[in-house]
Amino acid sequence: MTISVPPDIARECRGIAKAKGETMSQLFRDMLLSYKEEKLKDEFYALQRYGVRKAKAVKYTEKDIERMIFEGR
């Protein structure tokens, strides 16, 4: 796979990889993994906010939610 980045970004990436003692390939694998983890975390928090809104709309208490979770297990 080949990617193109502006020269200043390429320089910065080479510097980061060198400082970490990694290859450019490893640096980009790490960056992709970090991006994916951040995206999953954002999705998780969005689902939490959605759940809070729905629970408030039907006036569930924290105890109600805990009970439903344990009933479902």
Residue pairs with C-beta under 8 A, 6 or more apart in sequence:
3 28
5 13
13 24
13 27
13 28
14 24
16 27
17 23
17 24
17 26
17 27
20 27
22 30
55 65
60 68
